[in-house]
Amino acid sequence: MRGLLTAALAVVLLASTAPALEPPTFSEHVAPILQQRCQTCHRPGEHAPFSLLTYRDVYQRRDDIRDAVQGRAMPPWKPVPGFGDFLGSRRLSETELTTLVRWVAAGAPEGDPAKLPPPVVFPKGWTLGAPDHVLEMAETYTVPARAGDVYRCFVIPTNFPEDRWVTKAEYAPGDRKLVHHILSYIDTTGAAERLDHGEPGLGYTCFGGPGFASAGGLSGWAPGIRPRVLEDGVGMLLPKGANVVLQMHYHNSGPTTRSDRTRMALHFATGPIDKRQRSIPILNRTFTIPPGERRHEVRASWTVPFGRDLHANAISPHMHLLGRAMTVTATYPDGTVRPLIHIDDWDFNWQGAYMFAKPVPLPQNTRIDMVAVFDNSAENPRQPNRPPRPVSWGDGTTDEMAIVFLSVTFDAERIGWKPSR
């Protein structure tokens, strides 16, 4: 008994004399996290509503930062970790999240300013260098005050006399406070122009899709997303005479009007092109979500055709306001299941195209399965219908979609295009 008491006393003494874990400081621990995860958007002139460049900026927002990171609302990154491997992940690691929460709990100490990392120098102008061609909206478009969410498509002619291969695409929103995200589509039929002529003013209303069968696309833009750069030998085809249609999601909840005139920079191939970047949709158009259903599943599958071996380099899930979750997997011919993406907290306002860290092989007879989950209950805070009603596929704001786009190349394709001298 005496030995046990002696040992216990020694433990108590050690615990009382051990140094307390020092709280993190802004200069040494918090600033590097913000530089890597937050400042791309949270700086003057960018999309975010406030800046996080200085200690004073961050100290004033410390409680908001704690709540946002604890709820995984910020930084905005929807794919669940471990279910697909992507470039440019903005998701905080558990260590980073803990550091930010502990810093706020400790009173948000500044620490020694001499330990601050050098400030990040953000590029001005086109980050990919001088482009070969710039597409621009024909006029400035004005969004009324307190308009909320506005989806508008703008038709931009190219008038190239020959096909062009695009290997890099970069967007420059005219008003980054107004533009929420951008998607692009290629129209070779004139359908977009007819839609444009059918509405007064610049462009036409479009929610969910451009309103026509697209012949491809040229990537897109969302806050924090890097410009699209394709691997060597791969290009996005821009057919001669095609129109590029920009689908703009504007959001203006403020008391004043805001205006935008977005530009898009194209870089054309300077070396041989052997493979075309293509988009394959896996979708289900035949569903109806009953009113009151909190977890209604919609499924779709697609199998890689016999004789076709593919590689996927990006994936883009898409649902509307009732969307709750989406899971996409690839089942190989030997039965092995490979996770491609899982989003367990779908938010229409934070959709995106996610680039795989390495192209994913999809050999012939591989089956791609999509499971989309919808919440059509009255308790859904994003429910657009009061009371809930049956909802089916459609382009409208209160319709739904269940679709995932895979960006792929064909392994055996050899286009053999070379730039003219």
C-alpha positions as CSV (number, residue, x, y, z in Angstrom):
1,M,0.0,0.0,0.0
2,R,2.8,2.4,0.9
3,G,4.4,1.8,-2.6
4,L,1.1,2.5,-4.3
5,L,0.7,5.8,-2.4
6,T,4.2,6.8,-3.2
7,A,3.7,6.1,-6.9
8,A,0.4,8.1,-6.9
9,L,2.0,11.0,-5.2
10,A,4.8,11.0,-7.8
11,V,2.2,11.2,-10.6
12,V,0.4,14.1,-9.0
13,L,3.7,16.0,-8.5
14,L,4.7,15.4,-12.1
15,A,1.4,16.5,-13.4
16,S,1.5,19.7,-11.3
17,T,5.0,20.6,-12.5
18,A,4.6,19.7,-16.2
19,P,4.3,22.7,-18.4
20,A,0.8,23.5,-19.7
21,L,0.3,23.1,-23.4
22,E,1.0,26.5,-24.9
23,P,-1.9,28.0,-26.9
24,P,-1.4,28.6,-30.6
25,T,-0.7,32.1,-31.7
26,F,-1.8,34.0,-34.8
27,S,1.7,34.8,-36.0
28,E,3.1,31.3,-35.7
29,H,0.2,28.9,-36.1
30,V,-3.0,30.5,-37.4
31,A,-1.7,32.8,-40.2
32,P,-0.1,29.9,-42.2
33,I,-3.4,28.0,-42.2
34,L,-5.3,31.1,-43.4
35,Q,-2.8,31.7,-46.1
36,Q,-3.2,28.2,-47.5
37,R,-6.9,27.6,-47.0
38,C,-8.7,31.0,-46.8
39,Q,-7.0,34.0,-48.3
40,T,-7.5,33.0,-51.9
41,C,-11.1,34.2,-51.4
42,H,-10.9,36.3,-48.2
43,R,-9.0,39.3,-49.4
44,P,-10.0,42.7,-50.9
45,G,-11.6,42.5,-54.3
46,E,-12.5,38.8,-54.0
47,H,-15.7,36.8,-53.6
48,A,-15.7,36.5,-49.8
49,P,-17.5,39.2,-47.7
50,F,-14.5,40.1,-45.6
51,S,-10.7,39.9,-45.5
52,L,-8.6,37.6,-43.5
53,L,-5.1,39.0,-44.2
54,T,-4.2,40.7,-41.0
55,Y,-4.3,39.9,-37.3
56,R,-6.9,42.6,-36.8
57,D,-9.1,41.2,-39.6
58,V,-9.0,37.8,-38.1
59,Y,-9.4,38.8,-34.5
60,Q,-12.6,40.7,-35.3
61,R,-14.0,37.5,-37.0
62,R,-12.7,35.0,-34.5
63,D,-16.0,33.7,-33.3
64,D,-17.4,33.4,-36.8
65,I,-14.3,31.5,-37.9
66,R,-14.6,29.1,-35.0
67,D,-18.3,28.4,-35.8
68,A,-17.7,28.0,-39.5
69,V,-14.8,25.6,-39.3
70,Q,-16.4,23.5,-36.5
71,G,-19.5,23.1,-38.7
72,R,-17.3,22.4,-41.8
73,A,-19.1,25.2,-43.6
74,M,-15.7,26.8,-44.4
75,P,-13.5,26.4,-46.2
76,P,-16.1,25.2,-48.8
77,W,-15.1,21.7,-49.8
78,K,-17.9,19.2,-50.2
79,P,-16.2,15.8,-51.1
80,V,-15.9,13.5,-48.0
81,P,-12.3,12.7,-47.4
82,G,-11.1,9.2,-48.3
83,F,-13.8,8.8,-51.0
84,G,-11.8,9.8,-54.0
85,D,-8.5,11.8,-54.2
86,F,-8.6,15.3,-55.6
87,L,-6.4,18.2,-56.5
88,G,-6.7,21.5,-54.7
89,S,-8.6,20.3,-51.6
90,R,-9.5,23.2,-49.3
91,R,-10.7,21.0,-46.5
92,L,-9.0,21.6,-43.2
93,S,-7.1,18.8,-41.6
94,E,-8.1,17.8,-38.1
95,T,-4.9,19.3,-36.8
96,E,-5.7,22.6,-38.6
97,L,-9.2,22.7,-37.3
98,T,-8.1,22.0,-33.7
99,T,-5.5,24.7,-33.9
100,L,-8.1,27.3,-35.0
101,V,-10.6,26.3,-32.3
102,R,-7.9,26.2,-29.6
103,W,-6.6,29.6,-30.7
104,V,-10.1,31.2,-30.3
105,A,-10.6,29.5,-27.0
106,A,-7.3,30.9,-25.7
107,G,-8.4,34.4,-26.4
108,A,-6.9,34.6,-29.9
109,P,-3.4,35.7,-28.9
110,E,-1.3,37.5,-31.6
111,G,2.1,36.2,-30.6
112,D,5.3,37.5,-31.9
113,P,4.8,39.4,-35.2
114,A,8.4,38.5,-36.1
115,K,7.2,34.9,-36.6
116,L,4.6,35.8,-39.2
117,P,5.2,34.0,-42.5
118,P,5.9,36.3,-45.5
119,P,2.6,37.5,-47.0
120,V,1.3,35.6,-50.0
121,V,1.7,37.5,-53.2
122,F,-1.4,36.9,-55.3
123,P,-1.0,37.2,-59.1
124,K,-2.6,40.1,-60.9
125,G,-4.2,39.8,-64.3
126,W,-4.3,36.4,-66.0
127,T,-2.6,33.8,-63.8
128,L,-1.7,31.5,-66.7
129,G,0.0,34.3,-68.7
130,A,-1.1,36.1,-71.8
131,P,-3.9,34.2,-73.5
132,D,-4.3,33.4,-77.2
133,H,-7.9,34.7,-77.3
134,V,-10.3,36.4,-74.9
135,L,-14.0,35.9,-74.9
136,E,-16.1,38.6,-73.3
137,M,-19.8,39.2,-72.7
138,A,-21.2,41.6,-75.3
139,E,-22.3,44.2,-72.7
140,T,-22.4,44.8,-69.0
141,Y,-25.2,43.0,-67.2
142,T,-26.8,44.7,-64.1
143,V,-28.4,42.7,-61.3
144,P,-31.0,44.6,-59.3
145,A,-30.6,45.2,-55.6
146,R,-31.8,42.4,-53.3
147,A,-32.4,40.1,-56.3
148,G,-31.0,37.1,-54.5
149,D,-30.0,34.3,-56.8
150,V,-30.0,35.0,-60.6
151,Y,-29.1,32.5,-63.2
152,R,-28.4,34.0,-66.6
153,C,-26.9,32.6,-69.8
154,F,-24.9,34.8,-72.2
155,V,-24.0,33.8,-75.8
156,I,-20.5,34.7,-77.0
157,P,-19.7,34.0,-80.7
158,T,-16.2,32.8,-81.6
159,N,-16.3,33.0,-85.5
160,F,-13.1,30.9,-85.8
161,P,-12.9,29.6,-89.4
162,E,-11.4,26.3,-88.2
163,D,-11.6,24.0,-85.2
164,R,-9.5,25.1,-82.2
165,W,-8.0,22.9,-79.4
166,V,-8.1,24.6,-76.0
167,T,-5.6,23.3,-73.4
168,K,-6.0,26.0,-70.8
169,A,-9.1,28.1,-69.7
170,E,-9.2,30.9,-67.2
171,Y,-12.1,33.1,-66.1
172,A,-12.1,36.7,-64.9
173,P,-15.5,37.7,-63.4
174,G,-16.2,41.4,-63.7
175,D,-17.5,41.6,-60.2
176,R,-16.3,38.9,-57.9
177,K,-18.7,40.0,-55.1
178,L,-21.6,39.4,-57.5
179,V,-20.5,36.2,-59.4
180,H,-21.1,33.1,-57.4
181,H,-20.0,30.6,-60.1
182,I,-19.7,30.1,-63.9
183,L,-20.3,27.1,-66.1
184,S,-19.6,27.1,-69.9
185,Y,-21.2,25.2,-72.7
186,I,-20.6,25.0,-76.5
187,D,-23.4,25.4,-78.9
188,T,-23.1,24.5,-82.6
189,T,-26.8,24.6,-83.5
190,G,-27.8,28.2,-82.9
191,A,-30.2,27.1,-80.2
192,A,-28.7,29.4,-77.6
193,E,-29.1,32.4,-79.9
194,R,-32.8,31.6,-80.3
195,L,-33.2,31.4,-76.6
196,D,-31.4,34.8,-76.2
197,H,-33.6,36.4,-78.8
198,G,-36.7,35.1,-77.1
199,E,-36.1,37.2,-74.0
200,P,-35.6,41.0,-73.6
201,G,-32.3,42.3,-72.5
202,L,-28.9,40.7,-72.6
203,G,-28.9,36.9,-72.2
204,Y,-31.6,34.6,-71.1
205,T,-32.8,33.0,-67.9
206,C,-31.3,29.5,-67.2
207,F,-31.3,27.4,-64.0
208,G,-29.8,24.0,-63.8
209,G,-28.7,23.8,-67.4
210,P,-28.3,26.0,-70.6
211,G,-31.6,24.9,-72.2
212,F,-30.0,23.1,-75.2
213,A,-28.0,20.0,-75.9
214,S,-24.4,21.1,-75.4
215,A,-21.6,20.0,-77.7
216,G,-19.1,20.2,-74.9
217,G,-17.7,22.8,-72.5
218,L,-14.7,24.8,-71.5
219,S,-14.6,24.2,-67.8
220,G,-15.9,26.7,-65.3
221,W,-15.2,28.9,-62.3
222,A,-16.0,29.1,-58.7
223,P,-14.2,30.9,-55.8
224,G,-10.9,29.3,-55.1
225,I,-11.0,27.0,-58.1
226,R,-7.8,26.9,-60.1
227,P,-7.8,27.6,-63.8
228,R,-8.2,24.4,-65.8
229,V,-5.0,23.1,-67.4
230,L,-5.1,19.9,-69.3
231,E,-2.4,17.3,-69.4
232,D,-0.1,17.2,-72.5
233,G,-1.7,15.8,-75.6
234,V,-5.3,16.5,-74.4
235,G,-7.5,19.3,-75.6
236,M,-11.0,20.6,-75.4
237,L,-12.5,20.9,-78.9
238,L,-13.9,24.3,-79.8
239,P,-15.6,23.7,-83.2
240,K,-15.3,26.3,-85.9
241,G,-18.1,28.9,-85.8
242,A,-19.4,27.7,-82.4
243,N,-20.9,29.9,-79.8
244,V,-19.7,29.7,-76.2
245,V,-22.5,30.1,-73.6
246,L,-21.6,31.2,-70.1
247,Q,-24.1,30.3,-67.5
248,M,-23.7,32.8,-64.7
249,H,-24.9,32.4,-61.2
250,Y,-25.2,35.9,-59.7
251,H,-26.1,36.6,-56.1
252,N,-27.0,40.1,-54.9
253,S,-28.7,40.4,-51.6
254,G,-27.4,43.9,-51.0
255,P,-29.3,47.3,-51.1
256,T,-27.6,48.4,-54.4
257,T,-27.5,47.2,-58.0
258,R,-24.3,45.5,-59.1
259,S,-22.9,45.0,-62.6
260,D,-20.8,42.3,-64.3
261,R,-19.0,41.8,-67.6
262,T,-17.1,38.5,-67.3
263,R,-14.2,37.6,-69.6
264,M,-12.7,34.2,-70.4
265,A,-9.1,33.5,-71.6
266,L,-8.3,30.7,-73.9
267,H,-5.0,29.1,-74.6
268,F,-4.7,27.0,-77.7
269,A,-2.6,23.9,-78.2
270,T,1.0,24.5,-79.1
271,G,1.8,20.8,-79.4
272,P,0.2,17.7,-80.8
273,I,-3.3,16.7,-79.6
274,D,-4.0,13.0,-79.5
275,K,-7.0,12.9,-77.1
276,R,-10.2,15.0,-76.8
277,Q,-11.5,15.9,-73.4
278,R,-15.0,14.6,-73.3
279,S,-17.9,14.7,-70.8
280,I,-20.1,11.6,-70.1
281,P,-23.3,12.1,-68.2
282,I,-24.7,9.4,-65.9
283,L,-28.3,10.4,-65.1
284,N,-31.8,9.4,-64.3
285,R,-34.7,11.5,-65.8
286,T,-37.6,9.2,-64.8
287,F,-37.9,9.8,-61.1
288,T,-40.5,11.5,-59.0
289,I,-39.7,12.5,-55.4
290,P,-42.9,12.1,-53.2
291,P,-43.8,15.0,-50.9
292,G,-42.8,14.4,-47.3
293,E,-39.9,12.0,-48.2
294,R,-36.8,12.8,-46.2
295,R,-34.4,10.4,-47.9
296,H,-35.6,9.5,-51.4
297,E,-33.0,7.7,-53.4
298,V,-32.5,8.1,-57.2
299,R,-30.1,5.7,-58.9
300,A,-28.4,5.6,-62.3
301,S,-25.7,3.4,-63.9
302,W,-23.6,3.5,-67.0
303,T,-21.2,0.8,-68.2
304,V,-18.1,1.5,-70.2
305,P,-18.7,0.0,-73.6
306,F,-16.9,-3.1,-74.8
307,G,-13.7,-2.2,-76.6
308,R,-13.4,1.2,-74.9
309,D,-10.8,1.8,-72.1
310,L,-11.1,5.3,-70.5
311,H,-9.4,7.5,-67.9
312,A,-11.5,9.9,-65.9
313,N,-9.7,13.2,-64.8
314,A,-12.6,15.1,-63.2
315,I,-16.1,14.6,-61.8
316,S,-19.0,17.0,-61.4
317,P,-22.1,16.0,-59.4
318,H,-25.3,18.0,-60.0
319,M,-28.6,18.3,-58.2
320,H,-30.9,21.2,-57.3
321,L,-32.3,22.5,-54.0
322,L,-33.7,19.2,-52.6
323,G,-30.4,17.4,-53.1
324,R,-29.0,16.0,-49.8
325,A,-26.2,13.6,-50.8
326,M,-24.6,11.8,-53.7
327,T,-22.3,8.8,-54.0
328,V,-20.5,7.7,-57.2
329,T,-18.5,4.5,-57.5
330,A,-16.8,2.5,-60.2
331,T,-17.2,-1.3,-60.1
332,Y,-14.4,-3.0,-62.2
333,P,-15.0,-6.2,-64.2
334,D,-13.3,-8.2,-61.4
335,G,-15.8,-6.9,-58.8
336,T,-13.5,-4.4,-57.2
337,V,-15.3,-1.2,-56.2
338,R,-13.5,2.1,-56.4
339,P,-15.0,5.2,-54.8
340,L,-15.1,8.2,-57.0
341,I,-16.9,10.9,-54.9
342,H,-19.2,11.1,-51.9
343,I,-20.9,14.4,-50.9
344,D,-22.9,13.9,-47.7
345,D,-24.1,17.6,-47.3
346,W,-25.1,18.7,-50.8
347,D,-25.5,22.5,-51.3
348,F,-26.5,23.8,-54.7
349,N,-24.6,27.0,-53.9
350,W,-21.3,25.1,-53.6
351,Q,-21.3,22.7,-56.6
352,G,-18.1,22.3,-58.6
353,A,-15.9,20.2,-60.8
354,Y,-13.4,18.1,-58.8
355,M,-10.1,17.1,-60.5
356,F,-8.7,13.7,-59.6
357,A,-5.2,13.8,-58.3
358,K,-4.3,11.1,-60.9
359,P,-6.5,10.1,-63.8
360,V,-8.7,7.1,-62.8
361,P,-8.6,4.1,-65.1
362,L,-12.0,2.9,-66.3
363,P,-11.5,-0.2,-68.4
364,Q,-14.2,-1.7,-70.7
365,N,-17.2,-3.2,-68.8
366,T,-16.5,-1.0,-65.7
367,R,-19.9,0.1,-64.2
368,I,-20.4,3.6,-62.9
369,D,-23.1,3.8,-60.2
370,M,-24.7,7.0,-59.0
371,V,-26.9,7.3,-55.9
372,A,-28.6,10.6,-55.3
373,V,-30.5,11.3,-52.1
374,F,-33.2,14.0,-51.9
375,D,-35.1,15.6,-49.0
376,N,-38.6,16.6,-50.0
377,S,-39.9,17.2,-46.5
378,A,-41.3,20.3,-45.0
379,E,-38.4,20.3,-42.5
380,N,-35.8,20.8,-45.3
381,P,-34.6,24.4,-44.8
382,R,-33.9,24.6,-48.6
383,Q,-37.4,23.4,-49.5
384,P,-38.7,25.7,-52.2
385,N,-42.3,24.4,-52.1
386,R,-44.7,25.2,-49.3
387,P,-46.3,22.8,-48.8
388,P,-44.0,20.1,-50.5
389,R,-45.2,18.7,-53.8
390,P,-44.1,15.8,-56.0
391,V,-40.9,16.8,-57.8
392,S,-39.5,15.4,-61.0
393,W,-36.7,16.1,-63.5
394,G,-36.7,19.6,-65.0
395,D,-34.7,22.7,-65.7
396,G,-36.8,25.0,-63.4
397,T,-35.7,26.3,-60.0
398,T,-38.2,24.0,-58.2
399,D,-37.6,21.0,-60.4
400,E,-34.8,18.5,-59.7
401,M,-31.9,16.8,-61.5
402,A,-29.9,13.6,-60.6
403,I,-26.8,13.6,-62.7
404,V,-23.0,13.3,-62.5
405,F,-20.6,14.3,-65.3
406,L,-17.4,12.4,-65.8
407,S,-14.6,14.2,-67.7
408,V,-12.8,11.4,-69.6
409,T,-10.3,10.6,-72.4
410,F,-10.3,7.5,-74.6
411,D,-7.1,5.4,-74.1
412,A,-7.0,4.3,-77.7
413,E,-7.8,7.6,-79.3
414,R,-5.1,9.1,-81.5
415,I,-6.3,12.3,-83.1
416,G,-2.9,13.2,-84.5
417,W,-3.6,16.9,-84.7
418,K,-0.5,19.1,-84.9
419,P,-0.3,22.9,-84.9
420,S,0.4,24.5,-88.2
421,R,3.7,26.3,-88.4
